[in-house]
Every structure is written in structure tokens, then in C-alpha cells.
Amino acid sequence: MRTLRRLDPSSSEESARPALTVVGSINIDLTAVCERLPAPGETVGGATLQRQPGGKGANQAVAAARLAGRSRMIGAVGDDPDGDVVLRSMAATGVDVTGVGRVPSPTGTALVAVDRHGENQIAVCVGANAEVSLDDVTFAAEDVVLCQLEIELGAVRETARRTPGFFALNAAPAVPLPGDLVDRCDLIIVNETEYALIPELADAKLVAVTYGAEGSALYSHGRRVASAPGNEVAVVSTVGAGDAFCAALVLALTSGLDHETALRAANAVGAHAVGDSSAQPAFFPLAHYLPPPAAPG
């Protein structure tokens, strides 16, 4: 197993370089915390309202900054008060937001309902996320880049084409993926439902699949090559857990960890996230979540 890099930078050059560049969505989350989720056509009362920064891209960038010290966000927000809120919030955690554009469209908004078991329903109003631009954005060979599918597919494909180094895709929400995009990805991350909905993933070089409490696994060209069990934890909310897992897994794999150890660390980060009501919870440095070394003999 190689030495971890970028997780505890010791030089000014390393500390100045983002551990992860995220190209993706930035939202304000309006969350109703309910006793149970409503059925179609049903109204459930007694909910409490929370208003927090969110969006899969922003969640992943914030998680990476907290796990590894620094990250970079490429995206778009509205020229409105919500845009000010999310930019200030990301910057405060160590995210470089100079690549986030301000556009006339309103900042993206997610309408979230969460029940007492942590299960959720989410409707996303794309807003400014439809206008993510890569103008004046450059990617260096050493940059690690992560995208999701809450922005236009064309922007994702352009990011993949322009990334000379490691490129990962969180293929959520699930949509059909062009063959050139699947071929370009060094890593694709999905949950078990998304894995079933995207048959193109059977040909991908490396796919991480999450199974909730059952853990996660890695597949290469459809063959399971590693797995790790889930962590037993009381669930408060699952809204940001997948995003935290994505950031942690990409950081772990690109820092030199073997597949199983990387999965175990990412599972531990995801478990930490489900115990928090925020989509952008606080984390320890990633090394805190590594499994203890096996006893000799």
C-alpha cells in the first residue's frame, strides 16, 4: 500500500493545491423534517423547516475540503441572496470558489422531505446549475476532478474531455451515459438503484456501488474486485451521505490506498454523514476514518 498523499500536506506547494476539484451543482436545500414521508396526493403536517446550503457538487466539495484541507468548486449560482449564502458557506470550509460563476438565473434549489428514519424525497429546481461554464477554467495534469449529473450532460462531457488527470463521475441522478464518457471515467460512483438503471456501467473500467447499510463494492468491467461492509450507525438523514462517500472514496483512491481500504474509509465517512442532519456535515481529516492496520501473523 502506498503512502497517503495530500491528506496531511507538509509543504506549501501541496497545501496550496486543492485535493479535489468538483464540477457540479450548488443549491439551497429547503428541508421539511417530517414524522413520515407523504404518499402521492397526501399532506403531512407537523414538519419543521430547515434552510441550508446543498447541491451534490457543493456537498462533495465541502466534504473534500473538510477531509483533505482544501478543494476547488466549479459551478454557477444566481446573482441573488441565496448565491451569496452558498458562496460564503463553501469558502468558510476551505473551498476555492473563484471558479463559481454568477448568472441571472436563480440559485438552484432542492425541496427535500426527510422522515424520522432518515429516508428522503428530493425535487431539484436546477436554476443556475443549467448555466455552468468552463470558460477560463483549466485543469492541470495533477488535478483530481469529480463531476455529477445535476448539471448539463454537455458540461460533464466537456469536463471529462478537458481533464488530463484522474476523472471521476458520480452518475446521479441516473441517465443513459454516452460511451465516450463511460470510457473516459477512471471511476464511476452510483448506488445500487442507479447501477441497475445504467446498463452501460457493465463495461466501465471501475465502478463503485453503494448498498446502504450493507456497505459498498468495486466492479471492474462488471466483475467485483473489492467490497467492504457497512458501518452500524443511527440514521438521522441520508441526504448528504452519498456525496460524502464520493468525496472520500476519490480522495482515498487517488492517495494510494488499496481498493478495500479505500471503500472502508469511504463507508466510515458516509456513516458519519448519516448521523448528521446537515447535507454538509463537519468531518475529521480522512486519515481518522482509515481502518486500523491488521494485526501481524
Secondary structure, 3 states (H helix, E strand, C coil): CCCCCCCCCCCHHHHHCCCEEEECCCEEEEEEECCCCCCCCCCCCCCEEEEEEECHHHHHHHHHHHHHCCEEEEEEEECCHHHHHHHHHHHHCCEEEEEEEEECCCCEEEEEEECCCCCEEEEEECHHHHHCCCCCCCCCCCCCEEEECCCCHHHHHHHHHHCCCCEEEECCCCCCCCHHHHHHCCEEEEEHHHHHHCHHHHHCCCEEEECHHHCEEEEECCEEEEEECCCCCCCCCCCCHHHHHHHHHHHHHHCCCCHHHHHHHHHHHHHHHHCCCCCCCCCCCHHHHCCCCCCCC
